[in-house]
Amino acid sequence: MKNKHLVLIGDVIQSRKKFNPGQWQHFHNAISTLNQDMQEALHVPLVIYSGDSFGGIAKDPSSALKLLLLIQEQLKPIKARMVLVEDEVSFGLENRNFLELEGPALWKSSEKMQELKDTGGYFMAELQNNALSLSVNAALNLIIAIKYDWDELEWSIYQQYPHQKNQQEIAQQRGVSQQYISKLIRQSKFHLVKNAEKDLIQLTHGASANA
């Protein structure tokens, strides 16, 4: 698998109908932040192309999954569909410029993106390990769908709890009751999402270690 690489592409959903200048700026800023924060996970940095699409190459399955999860978080409230394909990149890697790449991984990723648009899904992976592809596809589509229903408060709670702050601290900061925060945590399925993400990261880390 010497020439196999993990190509990740994304496409903003309904951008031409709903984007405004502020959202466009947020989109570009988010991609720039992702490149800075995830540079150790990227073999080729993310770049925006065709106005509302972006692409890059992750170093391994575990890095790709962490990047996919962070993309949704950084882009919010903008929604995007994303594709991850593991296959050959024939030309252009030496310059680390996504726009110069050629090969089966790029062609397949474009085909998968069209499939995703036709089916209305959020994510599709085609990896060399078929069992891993099925697991990641099933779990990540559910995680992304759940998170796209969250509002800003729910995202804030998810980011802070339980690592940075407890429920009482979050409630005081937001000027609401602890009972309300507890209710949101249950309704928003935070524990389910966090456990699923943890399991997926462990699964893909094992795949990366055995590659």
NUZATI-892322 format. One record per atom (N, C-alpha, C, O): residue in one letter; x, y, z. Coordinates in steps of 0.2 Angstrom, whole numbers, plus 5000, padded with zeros to 4 digits. Layout:
N
aXYZ...
REM end
This chain:
211
m500449945000m500050005000m500450065000m500250115003k501050064997k501550114997k501250184994k501350234997n500850174989n500650234985n499850254987n499550294984k499650224993k498950234995k498950295000k499350295004h498450334999h498450395003h497650405004h497250385001l497550445010l496850455012l496650525010l496850575013v496250525005v496050595002v495350605005v494950565005l495350665008l494750695011l494450755007l494850805006i493850755005i493550815002i492850825005i492550785008g492750885005g492050915007g491750965003g492050994999d491050965004d490651015000d490151045004d489751005007v490151105004v489651145008v488951135006v488751135000i488451115010i487751105008i487351165007i487351205012q487051175001q486651225000q486951295000q486651345002s487651294999s487951355000s487751414995s487651474997r487551394989r487351454984r486651484986r486551534984k486251444990k485651474992k485651514998k485251554999k486151495003k486051525009k486751565011k486651595016f487251555008f487851585010f487851665009f487551695005n488151705014n488151775014n488951785015n489251745017p489151855014p489851865015p490151845021p490751825022g489751855027g490051835033g490151765034g490651745037q489751725031q489751645031q490351625027q490751585028w490451665021w491051645017w491651655020w492151615020q491751715024q492351725028q492451675033q493051655034h491851655037h491951605042h492151545039h492651505042f491951525033f492151465030f492951465028f493251415030h493151515026h493851525024h494251525031h494851495031n494051565036n494451565042n494451495045n494951475048a493851455045a493851385048a494351345045a494751305048i494451345038i494851305035i495651315037i496051275038s495751385037s496451405039s496551385046s497151365048t496051385051t496151365058t496351285058t496751265062l495951255054l496051175054l496751165051l497051115054n496951195047n497651185044n498151195049n498651165050q498051245054q498551265059q498451215065q498951185067d497851195067d497751155073d497951085071d498151045076m497851065065m497850995063m498450975058m498450925054q498951025058q499551015053q499850945054q500150915049e499950915060e500250855062e499850795059e500150745058a499250805057a498750755055a498750755047a498450715044l498950815044l498850825037l499550805033l500050835034h499450765028h500050755024h500050805018h500550835016v499450825016v499350885012v498750935015v498250905016p498950995016p498451045019p497851045015p497751035009l497251065019l496651075016l496651145012l497051185014v496351135006v496251195002v495551204999v495251154998i495351264999i494651274996i494651284988i495151314986y494251244985y494251254978y493451254975y493051234979s493351274969s492651274966s492251314971s491651304971g492451364975g492051404979g491851384985g491951414991d491551324985d491251294992d491451224993d491151194997s492051204990s492251134991s492951144994s493351194993f493151084998f493851085001f494151015001f493750965000g494751015001g495050945001g495750945003g496150995004g496050885006g496650885008g496850805009g496450765007i497450785012i497650715013i497850715020i498250745023a497450665023a497650645030a498250595030a498350555026k498550595036k499150545036k498950475038k499350435036d498450465041d498250395043d497450395045d497250455046p497150335046p496450335048p496250375054p495750405054s496650365059s496550395066s496550475065s496150515067s497050495061s497150575060s496550595056s496250645057a496350555051a495750575047a495150585051a494750625050l494950535055l494350535059l494350595064l493850635064k494950615067k494950675071k494850735067k494550785069l495150735061l495050795057l494350805055l494050855055l493950745053l493250745051l492850775056l492350815055l492950755063l492550775068l492650855070l492250885071l493350875069l493450945070l493250985065l493051045066i493150965058i492951005053i492151025054i492051085053q491750975057q491050995058q491051045064q490651095063e491451035069e491451085074e491651155072e491351205074q492251155068q492451225066q492051255061q491951325061l491651225056l491251255051l490551275054l490251315051k490351245059k489651265062k489551335062k490051375064p488951365060p488351325058p488351305051p487851275049i488851315047i488851285040i488951215040i489251185044k488551185036k488451105036k488851085029k488851125024a489151035030a489551005024a489450925024a489450895029r489450905018r489550835017r490250815015r490650855012m490550755017m491250745017m491350675015m490950625016v491950665011v492050595008v492850585010v493250625010l492950515012l493650495013l493750435009l493450385010v494250435005v494450385000v495250365001v495650415001e495350305002e496050275003e496250244996e495950184995d496650274992d496850244986d497450284983d497750324987e497650264977e498350294975e498250364973e497750384970v498750404974v498850474972v499450464967v500050454970s499350474961s499950464956s500350524955s500950504954f500150584955f500550644954f500450694959f499850704961g500950734960g500850804963g500950804971g500950854974l501150744974l501250744981l501850784983l501850814989e502350794979e502950824981e502850894983e503250924987n502350924980n502250994981n501751014986n501651074988r501450964989r500950964995r500351014993r500151054997n500151014987n499651064985n499051014982n499150984977f498551014985f497950974984f497750984977f497450944973l497751044974l497451064968l497951034962l497651034956e498551014964e498950984959e498950904959e499350874955l498550874963l498550804963l498150764958l497650794955e498350714956e498050664951e498050594953e498550574957g497550554951g497650484953g496950454955g496450494956p496850394956p496250354957p495950384963p495350384964a496350404969a495950424975a495550484973a495050494976l495850534969l495450594968l494850584963l494350614965w494950534958w494350524954w493850484958w493250504957k493950444962k493550404966k493150454971k492550444973s493550494974s493250544979s492750584976s492150594979s492850604970s492350644966s491650604965s491150634965e491750544963e491250494962e490850484968e490250484968k491150474974k490850464980k490450524982k489950514985m490750584981m490350644983m489750654979m489250674982q489750634973q489150634969q488650584972q488050604972e488850524973e488450474977e488150504983e487550494984l488550534987l488250564993l487750614992l487250624996k487850664987k487350714985k486750674983k486150704985d486750624979d486150594977d485750554983d485150554982t486150534988t485750494993t485550544999t485150525003g485850604999g485750645004g486050635011g485850655016g486650595011g487050575017g487450635018g487550685015y487850625024y488350675026y489050645025y489450695025f489150585025f489850555025f489850495021f489450455022m490450485018m490550415015m491250405014m491650445013a491450345016a492150325016a492250255012a491850215012e492850255008e493050195005e493750185007e494250215004l493850145011l494550125014l494750055011l494350015009q495450045012q495649975010q495349925014q495249865012n495249935020n494949895025n494249895025n493949945027n493849855021n493149855020n492749855027n492249895027a492949815031a492549815038a492649885041a492149905044l493249915041l493349975044l492950035041l492650075044s492850025034s492450075030s491750065032s491350125034l491450005033l490750005035l490650025042l490150065044s491150015047s491050045054s491050115054s490650145057v491550145051v491650215051v491050255047v490750305050n490750225042n490250255038n489550255043n489250305043a489450195046a488850195050a488850235056a488450275057a489450235060a489450275066a489550355064a489250395068l489950365060l490050445058l489450475055l489350535057n489050445051n488450475049n487950485054n487650535054l487950445059l487450455065l487750515069l487350555071i488350515071i488650565075i488550635071i488350675075i488750635065i488650705062i487950725061i487750785063a487450675060a486750695060a486550725067a486150765067i486750685072i486550715079i486850785080i486450825083k487450795079k487750855080k487450915076k487450975078y487250895070y486950955066y486250975069y486051025066d485950945073d485350965077d485551005083d485051035086w486151015085w486351055091w486351125089w486451155084d486151165094d486151245094d486851265097d487251215099e486951325097e487651355100e487751335107e488251315109l487151335111l487251315118l487451245119l487851225123e487151195115e487251125116e488051115113e488351075116w488251145108w488951145106w489451165112w489951135113s489251215115s489651245121s489651195126s490251185129i489151165128i489151115134i489551055132i489951035136y489451035126y489850975123y490550985124y490950945126q490751045122q491551065122q491751075129q492351055130q491351095134q491551105140q491551045145q491951045150y490951005144y490850955149y490950885146y490850875140p491250845150p491450855157p492150875159p492350875165h492550885154h493250895155h493450965158h493850965163q493151015155q493351085157q492951105163q493251135168k492351095163k491851125168k491351075170k491151025166n491051075176n490551035178n489851075176n489851125174q489351035178q488651065176q488451125179q488251175176q488651135186q488551195190q488851255187q488551305186e489551245185e489851295182e489651325176e489551385174i489451275171i489151295165i488451325166i488351375162a488051305171a487451335172a487551415174a487151455172q487951425179q488151485181q488351535176q488151595175q488751505172q489051545166q488551565161q488551625159r488051525160r487551535155r486851565158r486451585155g486851575165g486251605168g485651565168g485151585167v485751495168v485151445168v485251405174v485751405177s484751355175s484851315181s485251245179s485351235173q485551215184q485951155183q485451105180q485651065176q484851105182q484351055180q484251055172q484151015168y484251125170y484151135162y484751105159y484751075153i485351115161i485951095158i485951015158i486150985153s485750985164s485750915164s485250885159s485350835156k484650925158k484150905153k484450905146k484350855142l484750955145l485050965138l485550905137l485650885131i485950895142i486450835141i486150775139i486350735135r485550755142r485250695141r484850705134r484950655130q484550755132q484150765126q484650765120q484450735114s485250795121s485750805115s486150745114s486550745110k486050685118k486450625118k487250635118k487550605114f487450685123f488150695123f488550635125f489050625122h488350595130h488650535132h488750485126h489250455125l488150475122l488150425117l488650455112l489050405109v488650515110v489150545105v489850535107v490250515103k489950555113k490650555115k490950485116k491550475114n490550435118n490750365118n490850335111n491350305110a490450355106a490450335099a491150365096a491450325093e491250425098e491850455095e492450425098e492950405094k492450405104k493050375108k493150305105k493750285103d492650265104d492750205101d492950205094d493350165092l492750255090l492950255083l493650275083l494050255078i493950325087i494650345087i495050285089i495550275086q494850245094q495250185096q495250135090q495750105088l494650125086l494650075081l495050105075l495450055072t495050165073t495550185068t496250195070t496650185066h496350205076h497050205079h497350135078h497950125076g496950085079g497150015078g497349995071g497849965070a496850025067a497050015060a497650055057a498050025053s497750115060s498350145058s498950115061s499450105057a498950085067a499550045069a499749985066a500249965065n499149955063n499249885059n499349895052n499549845048a499349965049a499449975042a500149955040a500349965034
REM end
